Amino acid sequence: MKTMIQTIIFDAAPHDIYEILMDSKKHSFLTGDKAVISRKEGGKIKAYGDYIEGKNLKLVQDKLIVQSWRASDWPKGHYSTITFKFKKDKKKTILIFSQEDIPEYFYSKIKQGWIDFYWNPLKYMTKQTKN
């Protein structure tokens, strides 16, 4: 199992990034696929249709999201833990993201997937809302 840490800077407030990740409609718009995201600790999450599923472990509005998470092509019953930590820096957000217990075979695909399917679209989406 492997752990990944990525730090991303967004031209948006932590609240904006938190809402895009935690609001089902905004999350669906971000990914271009259906997402159902509970806003409660212990609540279930689904994204990219049925490809991603898990549950919220800890939520602190605009500061922290911790979720158990798995992709449908992972070994049956295997979950990783993902953590989004939001830090405000003037009018920007520094997002420190980590994912623990990634099956080694999937590591490079998952690492690049966060960049291609979350961070780049999030940067684009937050720039569009400012204009």
TORSEVO-932980 format. One line per 8 residues: number of its first residue (from 1); their letters; for each residue x, y negated, z of N, C-alpha, C, O. Coordinates in nm, 4 decimals. Last residue first. Layout:
NUM> A> X:Y:Z:X:Y:Z:X:Y:Z:X:Y:Z; ...
***
This chain:
131> NKTQKTMY> -1.4675:-3.5466:-1.3040:-1.4803:-3.6364:-1.4198:-1.6254:-3.6752:-1.4450:-1.6539:-3.7501:-1.5384; -1.4882:-3.3628:-1.1013:-1.4371:-3.4954:-1.0672:-1.4610:-3.5950:-1.1803:-1.4734:-3.7150:-1.1554; -1.5668:-3.1303:-1.2195:-1.6628:-3.1933:-1.1307:-1.6169:-3.3320:-1.0892:-1.6992:-3.4125:-1.0456; -1.3365:-3.0583:-1.3600:-1.4551:-3.0994:-1.4344:-1.5564:-3.1711:-1.3454:-1.6246:-3.2629:-1.3910; -1.1647:-2.9769:-1.1550:-1.1295:-3.0957:-1.2345:-1.2513:-3.1475:-1.3081:-1.2692:-3.2689:-1.3185; -1.2938:-2.7474:-1.0678:-1.2865:-2.8616:-0.9761:-1.2433:-2.9887:-1.0495:-1.2822:-3.0982:-1.0091; -1.2638:-2.5816:-1.2958:-1.3967:-2.6172:-1.2474:-1.3918:-2.7404:-1.1569:-1.4769:-2.8285:-1.1682; -0.9831:-2.5519:-1.3104:-1.0568:-2.6132:-1.4204:-1.1932:-2.6643:-1.3719:-1.2327:-2.7766:-1.4033
123> KLPNWYFD> -0.9346:-2.4193:-1.0690:-0.8673:-2.5469:-1.0983:-0.9434:-2.6214:-1.2071:-0.9654:-2.7420:-1.1960; -1.0921:-2.1911:-1.1115:-1.1224:-2.2817:-1.0002:-1.0581:-2.4185:-1.0227:-1.1207:-2.5216:-0.9981; -0.9603:-2.0664:-1.3294:-1.0960:-2.1208:-1.3465:-1.1361:-2.2181:-1.2350:-1.2060:-2.3162:-1.2605; -0.7097:-2.0140:-1.1883:-0.7151:-2.0995:-1.3070:-0.8566:-2.1521:-1.3332:-0.8726:-2.2717:-1.3571; -0.8008:-1.8450:-0.9669:-0.7293:-1.9720:-0.9464:-0.7355:-2.0635:-1.0685:-0.7647:-2.1820:-1.0528; -0.9619:-1.6276:-1.0960:-1.0045:-1.7137:-0.9852:-0.9312:-1.8472:-0.9831:-0.9941:-1.9522:-0.9963; -0.8550:-1.4949:-1.3121:-1.0001:-1.4923:-1.2960:-1.0524:-1.5757:-1.1794:-1.1734:-1.5930:-1.1649; -0.5721:-1.5306:-1.3101:-0.6494:-1.5450:-1.4338:-0.7993:-1.5643:-1.4108:-0.8635:-1.6415:-1.4820
115> IWGQKIKS> -0.5002:-1.4890:-1.0372:-0.4582:-1.6087:-1.1113:-0.5510:-1.6327:-1.2302:-0.6023:-1.7431:-1.2481; -0.6136:-1.2407:-0.9809:-0.6500:-1.3573:-0.8992:-0.6143:-1.4871:-0.9720:-0.6905:-1.5838:-0.9681; -0.4791:-1.0825:-1.1763:-0.6229:-1.1041:-1.1829:-0.6692:-1.2227:-1.1007:-0.7554:-1.2985:-1.1453; -0.2204:-1.0582:-1.0881:-0.2459:-1.1422:-1.2046:-0.3944:-1.1741:-1.2176:-0.4309:-1.2817:-1.2652; -0.2747:-0.8846:-0.8679:-0.2004:-1.0099:-0.8507:-0.2284:-1.1053:-0.9663:-0.2573:-1.2227:-0.9430; -0.4016:-0.6663:-0.9929:-0.4747:-0.7483:-0.8955:-0.4063:-0.8840:-0.8788:-0.4734:-0.9871:-0.8759; -0.1911:-0.5672:-1.1504:-0.3187:-0.6051:-1.2123:-0.3974:-0.6987:-1.1200:-0.4531:-0.7987:-1.1653; 0.0004:-0.5065:-0.9562:0.0308:-0.6099:-1.0561:-0.0968:-0.6577:-1.1262:-0.1091:-0.7760:-1.1580
107> YFYEPIDE> -0.1455:-0.3048:-0.7909:-0.0891:-0.4305:-0.7403:-0.0694:-0.5366:-0.8493:-0.1196:-0.6480:-0.8342; -0.2383:-0.0532:-0.8447:-0.3205:-0.1655:-0.8901:-0.2586:-0.3020:-0.8602:-0.3137:-0.4045:-0.9004; -0.0574:0.1213:-0.7265:-0.0844:0.1360:-0.8695:-0.1572:0.0139:-0.9273:-0.1402:-0.0188:-1.0448; -0.0790:0.0580:-0.4507:0.0392:0.0199:-0.5287:0.0148:0.0235:-0.6798:0.0627:-0.0638:-0.7522; -0.3714:-0.0850:-0.3206:-0.3069:0.0369:-0.3708:-0.1957:-0.0010:-0.4695:-0.2164:-0.0819:-0.5599; -0.3326:-0.3280:-0.0764:-0.3621:-0.3078:-0.2181:-0.2968:-0.1760:-0.2598:-0.1774:-0.1573:-0.2364; -0.3149:-0.4238:0.1916:-0.3553:-0.2859:0.1613:-0.4027:-0.2662:0.0179:-0.5010:-0.1962:-0.0066; -0.4155:-0.7689:0.1754:-0.3423:-0.6584:0.2375:-0.3994:-0.5250:0.1921:-0.5173:-0.5147:0.1584
99> QSFILITK> -0.3781:-1.0782:0.0426:-0.4535:-0.9546:0.0270:-0.3656:-0.8406:0.0758:-0.2559:-0.8183:0.0246; -0.4116:-1.4290:0.0942:-0.3396:-1.3023:0.1105:-0.4367:-1.1866:0.0891:-0.5569:-1.1960:0.1136; -0.3667:-1.7695:0.0234:-0.4447:-1.6489:0.0004:-0.3576:-1.5268:0.0250:-0.2426:-1.5221:-0.0186; -0.4018:-2.0876:0.1023:-0.3084:-1.9774:0.1254:-0.3926:-1.8505:0.1235:-0.4774:-1.8279:0.2099; -0.4541:-2.3793:-0.0609:-0.5160:-2.2512:-0.0301:-0.4063:-2.1476:-0.0148:-0.3283:-2.1232:-0.1068; -0.4757:-2.7054:-0.0039:-0.3737:-2.6014:-0.0159:-0.4423:-2.4732:0.0311:-0.4826:-2.4608:0.1468; -0.6535:-2.9535:-0.1654:-0.6620:-2.8358:-0.0784:-0.5437:-2.7456:-0.1078:-0.5155:-2.7137:-0.2233; -0.6472:-3.3163:-0.1595:-0.6220:-3.1847:-0.2188:-0.6471:-3.0754:-0.1152:-0.6599:-3.1013:0.0045
91> KKDKKFKF> -0.6306:-3.5666:-0.0628:-0.7521:-3.5327:-0.1384:-0.7397:-3.3969:-0.2059:-0.8140:-3.3665:-0.2992; -0.4433:-3.4699:0.2058:-0.4990:-3.5903:0.1429:-0.6261:-3.5524:0.0686:-0.7222:-3.5093:0.1322; -0.4884:-3.1573:0.2387:-0.3694:-3.2405:0.2195:-0.4120:-3.3617:0.1364:-0.4160:-3.3564:0.0135; -0.6276:-2.8988:0.4301:-0.6498:-3.0260:0.3611:-0.5182:-3.1027:0.3548:-0.4458:-3.1118:0.4539; -0.6252:-2.5581:0.3772:-0.5594:-2.6690:0.4466:-0.5800:-2.7956:0.3646:-0.5530:-2.7984:0.2445; -0.7736:-2.2452:0.4193:-0.7838:-2.3753:0.3540:-0.7154:-2.4814:0.4389:-0.7436:-2.4939:0.5581; -0.7153:-1.9141:0.3489:-0.6960:-2.0188:0.4492:-0.6896:-2.1519:0.3760:-0.6109:-2.1696:0.2831; -0.8586:-1.6144:0.2842:-0.8451:-1.7470:0.2243:-0.8305:-1.8448:0.3400:-0.9221:-1.8582:0.4212
83> TITSYHGK> -0.7792:-1.2795:0.2684:-0.7891:-1.3961:0.3558:-0.7653:-1.5218:0.2743:-0.6647:-1.5342:0.2044; -0.8857:-0.9423:0.2383:-0.8441:-1.0667:0.1746:-0.8710:-1.1829:0.2699:-0.9709:-1.1849:0.3418; -0.8000:-0.6120:0.2764:-0.8462:-0.7305:0.3487:-0.7931:-0.8527:0.2758:-0.6728:-0.8663:0.2539; -0.9296:-0.3301:0.0939:-0.8213:-0.4175:0.1351:-0.8838:-0.5313:0.2154:-1.0061:-0.5445:0.2212; -1.0546:0.0045:0.1081:-1.0762:-0.1402:0.1130:-0.9463:-0.2107:0.1480:-0.8634:-0.1580:0.2222; -1.1600:0.3075:-0.0291:-1.0442:0.2251:0.0102:-1.0787:0.0769:-0.0004:-1.1257:0.0300:-0.1040; -1.3688:0.4683:-0.1226:-1.3663:0.4323:0.0191:-1.2509:0.3441:0.0626:-1.2430:0.3083:0.1800; -1.1818:0.6021:-0.3873:-1.3108:0.5985:-0.3170:-1.2910:0.5665:-0.1692:-1.2093:0.6277:-0.1004
75> PWDSARWS> -0.9366:0.3936:-0.5314:-0.9711:0.5213:-0.4680:-1.0971:0.5061:-0.3820:-1.1138:0.4060:-0.3124; -1.0845:0.1509:-0.7631:-0.9909:0.1921:-0.6594:-1.0295:0.3294:-0.6049:-1.1406:0.3770:-0.6284; -1.2740:0.0548:-0.9326:-1.1831:0.1556:-0.9877:-1.0744:0.1973:-0.8881:-0.9824:0.2708:-0.9241; -1.4127:-0.1411:-0.7925:-1.4809:-0.0136:-0.8179:-1.3892:0.0948:-0.8749:-1.4216:0.2133:-0.8672; -1.2247:-0.2942:-0.5315:-1.2631:-0.2884:-0.6723:-1.3186:-0.1485:-0.7001:-1.2766:-0.0504:-0.6387; -1.3009:-0.4414:-0.2165:-1.2534:-0.3304:-0.2975:-1.3034:-0.3463:-0.4401:-1.4093:-0.4037:-0.4654; -1.2618:-0.5888:0.1006:-1.2780:-0.6055:-0.0437:-1.2279:-0.4809:-0.1143:-1.1261:-0.4226:-0.0768; -1.3435:-0.7825:0.3796:-1.2992:-0.6522:0.3307:-1.3411:-0.6505:0.1848:-1.4456:-0.7053:0.1496
67> QVILKDQV> -1.2393:-1.1230:0.4318:-1.3334:-1.0237:0.3795:-1.2655:-0.8886:0.3608:-1.1465:-0.8809:0.3304; -1.2367:-1.4399:0.5644:-1.1707:-1.3088:0.5710:-1.2751:-1.2056:0.5301:-1.3848:-1.2009:0.5858; -1.1883:-1.7756:0.5256:-1.2737:-1.6655:0.4821:-1.1886:-1.5396:0.4925:-1.0797:-1.5335:0.4354; -1.1635:-2.0988:0.6687:-1.1183:-1.9600:0.6646:-1.2288:-1.8675:0.6135:-1.3452:-1.8789:0.6520; -1.2542:-2.3686:0.6338:-1.1209:-2.3404:0.6879:-1.0717:-2.1984:0.6618:-0.9532:-2.1776:0.6358; -1.5179:-2.4153:0.5650:-1.4156:-2.5010:0.5042:-1.2727:-2.4730:0.5523:-1.1801:-2.5453:0.5157; -1.6343:-2.2331:0.8388:-1.6703:-2.3272:0.7324:-1.5524:-2.4164:0.6927:-1.4943:-2.4846:0.7772; -1.5115:-1.9318:0.8809:-1.5036:-2.0610:0.9482:-1.5200:-2.1656:0.8381:-1.4312:-2.1842:0.7549
59> LKLNKGEI> -1.5763:-1.5929:0.9081:-1.6025:-1.7131:0.8304:-1.5927:-1.8353:0.9212:-1.6577:-1.8414:1.0255; -1.4803:-1.2565:0.8806:-1.4733:-1.3796:0.9601:-1.4929:-1.4979:0.8663:-1.4339:-1.5031:0.7583; -1.5755:-1.0564:0.7098:-1.5276:-1.0200:0.8433:-1.5229:-1.1413:0.9350:-1.5571:-1.1318:1.0529; -1.8063:-0.9768:0.4649:-1.7405:-1.0855:0.5370:-1.7013:-1.0383:0.6761:-1.7843:-0.9865:0.7508; -1.7417:-0.6974:0.2467:-1.8217:-0.7705:0.3448:-1.7367:-0.8787:0.4105:-1.6138:-0.8727:0.4115; -1.7719:-0.5685:-0.0895:-1.7112:-0.5716:0.0425:-1.8027:-0.6403:0.1412:-1.9246:-0.6426:0.1239; -1.6839:-0.5294:-0.4346:-1.7784:-0.5255:-0.3247:-1.7033:-0.5232:-0.1934:-1.5875:-0.4821:-0.1863; -1.6594:-0.5725:-0.7822:-1.6040:-0.6044:-0.6505:-1.7153:-0.5940:-0.5474:-1.8262:-0.6429:-0.5687
51> YDGYAKIK> -1.8233:-0.4757:-0.9923:-1.6803:-0.4424:-0.9894:-1.6181:-0.4665:-0.8514:-1.5330:-0.3888:-0.8081; -2.0847:-0.5298:-1.0500:-2.0589:-0.4300:-0.9453:-1.9110:-0.3958:-0.9323:-1.8764:-0.2968:-0.8677; -2.0415:-0.8571:-1.1220:-2.1385:-0.7491:-1.1338:-2.1187:-0.6521:-1.0188:-2.1343:-0.6893:-0.9025; -1.8436:-1.0099:-0.9872:-1.8180:-0.9478:-1.1176:-1.9108:-0.8291:-1.1388:-1.8676:-0.7178:-1.1687; -1.9212:-0.9202:-0.6483:-1.8803:-1.0161:-0.7519:-1.8445:-0.9387:-0.8778:-1.8188:-0.8184:-0.8743; -2.0712:-0.9110:-0.3316:-2.0510:-0.8443:-0.4604:-2.0125:-0.9522:-0.5598:-2.0656:-1.0632:-0.5555; -2.0834:-0.8664:0.0222:-2.0449:-0.9463:-0.0940:-2.0352:-0.8556:-0.2160:-1.9964:-0.7392:-0.2058; -2.2767:-0.8650:0.3282:-2.2143:-0.8017:0.2113:-2.1820:-0.9037:0.1025:-2.2433:-1.0100:0.0924
43> GGEKRSIV> -2.1982:-0.9817:0.6612:-2.2811:-0.9757:0.5417:-2.2036:-0.9224:0.4221:-2.0811:-0.9332:0.4156; -2.0239:-1.0231:0.8635:-2.0825:-0.8898:0.8553:-2.1691:-0.8711:0.7316:-2.2092:-0.7592:0.6997; -2.1166:-1.3585:0.8790:-2.0172:-1.2576:0.9168:-2.0872:-1.1227:0.9220:-2.1960:-1.1099:0.9781; -2.2959:-1.4903:0.5973:-2.2905:-1.4497:0.7376:-2.1766:-1.3522:0.7607:-2.1434:-1.2725:0.6729; -2.3545:-1.5410:0.3400:-2.2855:-1.6488:0.4109:-2.2734:-1.6171:0.5600:-2.2442:-1.7058:0.6403; -2.3067:-1.3063:0.0766:-2.3690:-1.3414:0.2034:-2.2874:-1.4523:0.2686:-2.1653:-1.4569:0.2539; -2.3229:-1.3271:-0.2611:-2.2319:-1.3511:-0.1495:-2.3127:-1.3884:-0.0256:-2.3797:-1.4916:-0.0240; -2.3222:-1.1910:-0.5575:-2.4145:-1.2023:-0.4452:-2.3273:-1.2088:-0.3209:-2.2660:-1.1099:-0.2807
35> AKDGTLFS> -2.2715:-1.2667:-0.8971:-2.2146:-1.2557:-0.7633:-2.3269:-1.2709:-0.6619:-2.4162:-1.3540:-0.6788; -2.2370:-1.1917:-1.2421:-2.3217:-1.1974:-1.1234:-2.2417:-1.1791:-0.9946:-2.1572:-1.0903:-0.9834; -1.9979:-1.3982:-1.4172:-2.0675:-1.2718:-1.3949:-2.1428:-1.2818:-1.2628:-2.1154:-1.3700:-1.1814; -1.8387:-1.6161:-1.4306:-1.9127:-1.5815:-1.5510:-1.9842:-1.4486:-1.5402:-2.0266:-1.3919:-1.6409; -1.7033:-1.7172:-1.2152:-1.6538:-1.5927:-1.2740:-1.7230:-1.5549:-1.4040:-1.6728:-1.4717:-1.4795; -1.8407:-1.9606:-1.1616:-1.6935:-1.9540:-1.1660:-1.6458:-1.8325:-1.2443:-1.5579:-1.8437:-1.3299; -2.1071:-1.8771:-1.1487:-2.0656:-1.9711:-1.2531:-1.9138:-1.9662:-1.2721:-1.8646:-1.9674:-1.3849; -2.0923:-1.7170:-0.9192:-2.1314:-1.6578:-1.0476:-2.0886:-1.7461:-1.1639:-2.0397:-1.6967:-1.2655
27> HKKSDMLI> -2.0299:-1.9141:-0.7335:-1.9356:-1.8049:-0.7559:-1.9641:-1.7376:-0.8905:-1.8721:-1.7055:-0.9658; -2.2648:-2.0633:-0.7419:-2.1375:-2.1258:-0.7813:-2.0327:-2.0194:-0.8128:-1.9558:-2.0336:-0.9079; -2.4497:-1.8696:-0.6486:-2.4656:-1.9322:-0.7807:-2.3343:-1.9931:-0.8297:-2.2973:-1.9761:-0.9459; -2.3433:-1.7987:-0.3908:-2.3644:-1.6981:-0.4967:-2.3738:-1.7608:-0.6355:-2.3127:-1.7110:-0.7300; -2.0864:-1.9556:-0.2229:-2.2208:-1.9741:-0.2748:-2.2411:-1.8818:-0.3946:-2.1635:-1.8866:-0.4901; -1.8157:-1.9129:-0.1664:-1.9168:-1.8545:-0.0785:-2.0607:-1.8716:-0.1256:-2.1498:-1.8063:-0.0714; -1.6517:-2.0410:-0.3544:-1.6256:-1.9007:-0.3215:-1.7420:-1.8346:-0.2476:-1.7653:-1.7148:-0.2633; -1.7582:-2.2971:-0.3563:-1.7519:-2.2208:-0.4816:-1.7314:-2.0727:-0.4532:-1.7886:-1.9881:-0.5219
19> EYIDHPAA> -1.7196:-2.3693:-0.0854:-1.8539:-2.3534:-0.1400:-1.8538:-2.2737:-0.2703:-1.9422:-2.1906:-0.2914; -1.4387:-2.3880:-0.0701:-1.5120:-2.2936:0.0149:-1.6494:-2.2641:-0.0447:-1.6906:-2.1485:-0.0535; -1.3967:-2.6021:-0.2446:-1.3416:-2.4697:-0.2771:-1.4167:-2.3618:-0.1980:-1.4534:-2.2577:-0.2526; -1.5282:-2.8101:-0.1056:-1.5649:-2.7766:-0.2435:-1.5184:-2.6359:-0.2810:-1.5933:-2.5599:-0.3424; -1.3918:-2.8173:0.1409:-1.5351:-2.7861:0.1364:-1.5782:-2.7424:-0.0036:-1.6560:-2.6481:-0.0182; -1.1322:-2.9052:0.0721:-1.1549:-2.7672:0.1159:-1.3025:-2.7259:0.1092:-1.3335:-2.6117:0.0753; -1.1524:-3.1084:-0.2294:-1.1586:-3.0929:-0.0838:-1.1782:-2.9459:-0.0472:-1.2344:-2.8696:-0.1258; -0.9202:-3.0864:-0.5027:-1.0557:-3.0882:-0.4484:-1.0461:-3.0703:-0.2967:-0.9452:-3.0234:-0.2440
11> DFIITQIM> -0.7099:-2.9855:-0.6721:-0.7464:-3.1267:-0.6641:-0.8915:-3.1386:-0.6200:-0.9751:-3.1941:-0.6914; -0.5295:-2.7226:-0.5096:-0.6438:-2.7671:-0.5888:-0.6676:-2.9158:-0.5669:-0.6479:-2.9667:-0.4566; -0.2675:-2.4974:-0.5034:-0.3098:-2.6331:-0.4694:-0.4203:-2.6744:-0.5664:-0.4062:-2.6627:-0.6881; -0.1962:-2.1825:-0.3590:-0.2490:-2.2565:-0.4728:-0.2937:-2.3938:-0.4240:-0.3512:-2.4057:-0.3157; -0.0068:-1.9055:-0.2865:-0.0411:-2.0394:-0.2418:-0.0783:-2.1213:-0.3645:-0.0025:-2.1289:-0.4612; -0.0410:-1.5623:-0.2089:-0.0355:-1.6647:-0.3130:-0.0767:-1.7976:-0.2510:-0.1707:-1.8026:-0.1717; 0.0725:-1.2457:-0.1233:0.0418:-1.3797:-0.0735:0.0587:-1.4764:-0.1899:0.1595:-1.4733:-0.2606; 0.0000:-0.9018:-0.0831:0.0289:-1.0122:-0.1731:-0.0095:-1.1424:-0.1036:-0.1107:-1.1492:-0.0339
3> TKM> 0.1053:-0.5775:0.0045:0.0448:-0.7040:0.0454:0.0901:-0.8124:-0.0500:0.2055:-0.8144:-0.0928; 0.0385:-0.2279:-0.0656:0.1160:-0.3514:-0.0777:0.0333:-0.4703:-0.0300:-0.0896:-0.4655:-0.0246; 0.0837:0.1178:0.0000:0.0000:0.0000:0.0000:0.0886:-0.1247:0.0000:0.1976:-0.1263:0.0573
***
